[in-house]
Amino acid sequence: MKAKIVIPSESLEIHVNQGVSRDELLKRYEGNLLEGVIERADIVGHLVQFVIALEEGKRVQLEGHVDKYRRAGFEPQAGVHITWQPSHATVIGA
């Protein structure tokens, strides 16, 4: 059986690789971690819209409040980790 995971965008966190270690994030988010590279980071009003390349050529588009991601390191070509708490996710049949 195939399944899909649904996570509200406000529950996703983006961490620049030079910050917290991957192992620490895996522990904190109970294994819920995707690795990627920022392709684009566009500021639109009070939001930052990211396009992040994942493995196998897949991409994800995420957005967050500009104040949350104004810190250094959130630029194109930066390696990032995307995380979420298990309690914020819903699994549905595909």
Summary of the structure (lengths in Angstrom):
residues: 94
radius of gyration: 13.4
end to end distance: 7.8
largest distance: 41.9
contacts: 236
relative contact order: 0.36
helix: 17%
strand: 46%
